[in-house]
Amino acid sequence: MAGLPAQWRRALTAHARRAAAVLFSSPLYALTLLDRRGPAIRFAPVDPWPGDPVLGEALASGRPGAAIADDFAGLRDLRALGGDEARLAARRLTQDWMARNRRWSMPAWRGDILSRRIFSWLTHYDTFFASGEDSFRRALSRALAAQLCHLDRVLTLETVGAARIAALKGLVCGALGFGRDDMLDRALARLHREIEEQILPDGGHVERNPALMLAVLRDLVEIRAALAGGQREVPEPIQQAIDRMGPMLRYLRHGDGRLAHFNGSGGGDAAEIEAVLDQASPRGRAASRAPATGFERLAAGGTLILADAGSPPPPPFDQGAHAGALSFEMSVGRDRMIVNCGAGGGAPAWRQAQRATAAHSTAVVNERNSSEVLAGGNLGHRRAIVKSDRDAAEGAVLINMVHDGYARSDGIVHRRRLYLAAGGDDLRGEDSLSSRAGIPFRLRFHLHPSVTASILQNGRSVLLRLPRGGGWRLRCTQPVTLEESVYFENGAKPKRTLQIVVPGLTNGGETTVKWAFRRETRRG
């Protein structure tokens, strides 16, 4: 199957999933999941993350709109609430779920969700379930054993990339919980293979999505803690991956402590990111570059630039990948200034729009995407090949990036140079398009919703005001316009914002647009 075209592989996988769904939903399949040995929980790993007692109180009281998710992550909120009310609520919610989900159904039994539920139930066993009635504990053990058996069967069918590591976490914790050494050995061998394939030499994740990278690091931290708690040796590949990933996660944070918006990533919660880094305690040094993952970072004087200087992730890791080649984000202190539009929920049309090149702070040629974005979630044949190099001297940094995503469609190669001065108050850019004459293009600089902008009288500069009072001015060699844009953060509804647009036509040979963002100095 590895030698087949990507479209064929996806079609065969989809067919296999449809056939499997028919099998899994049958009453006979449920019988194959029963463990006749009367499974007993022997070990309960510890959940290392804090919960929210306010959310726990809403779950315990049955407040309208408060419901436990299929992954039962809300158990940590009930634990944070504490007391008999929380324990009774945890048992009631679990019993209700088991009564409604005796047989396979989607999405409740999807591999990654199922894995997180196994983790949640086991890590809260001593807190909420160990002192319950014998009949309840037996029912819980049987349900866990059945779900663990199903997860072991569907791991490679249903999950890929970060989701597969999440599923392996459930296998590892479940095997520890039931004392299944055979399953534990298989799960750790699988995990080793996934780490080799997914965690890149610089510590980045193959899907190039900072939010997924955070999720993988968190899963590995939880696996390490479960193994240590179960008196098992932590395999060296797990520790090495944690040590590489921690510094890279810091590399991809803005000044507000949240993550950059690349390839479907939301900014995340700064406190959660810090908690994961604290638990990880990586031994690796802070990253200075990310050549394997394909990101560049320029930092000086409180100004930070994060740029997408890498090619799109390869199949099958390109699910949800964005066409954002050479895009960048800019923050000043804790204020974000230049952004990509981000990623959120909503209708499929919104999700597709978020993946488009036009939703990123980069050049858009002929209203096309720099890589072919398919409606099914993956990328098509036309993919941008991105290269970059870097030069630094006396505190200033220059990066040169180039991609050929428009070469096949329009005969265009896009080059972008970014230079950040040592003081951090001067970012200079140069975009060059090599092509025949008459092809339309637009440079886009999406602004964070907290930034105000106004075009100055010459039409080639824009004054920007940041929420904490800082002023910046964009100057460009061509006329600019202000247009409406949207901004997504962590799955919330879109916020209205603005984008600076530099329209133009190629003039044959090489068309170059120069621009600069400079900090405004206060007078008087």
Protein Blocks (a to p, Z undefined) as FASTA:
>chain_A
ZZpcfklmmmmmmmmmmmmmmmmmpmklmmmmpcfkopadfbdcddfbdcdfklmmmmmn
opghiacdfklmmmmmmmmngpjklmmmmmmmmmmmmmmmmbgcdfklgmklmmmmmmmm
mmmmmmmmmmmcfklmmmmmmmmmmmmmmmmmmmmmmggcjllmmmmmmmmmmmmmnopa
klmmmmmmmmmmmmmmmmcfkopafklpaklmmmmmmmmmmmmmmmmmnopacdfklmmm
mmmmmmmmmmmpcfkopacdeehiaebjfklmmmmmmmnopabdcdfbdfknopacddee
hiacdddfbdcdddfklgoiacfehiacddehjbcfbdcebjaedjfklmmmmmpmklpc
cddehhiafbdcdfklpacfbdcddddddddeehiacdddddfklmmmnopacddddddd
fkopaccddddddddehiacdddddddfkbccdddfkopaccdddfkopacddddfbdcd
dddddddeehiacddddddddddddeehjadddddddddddeZZ
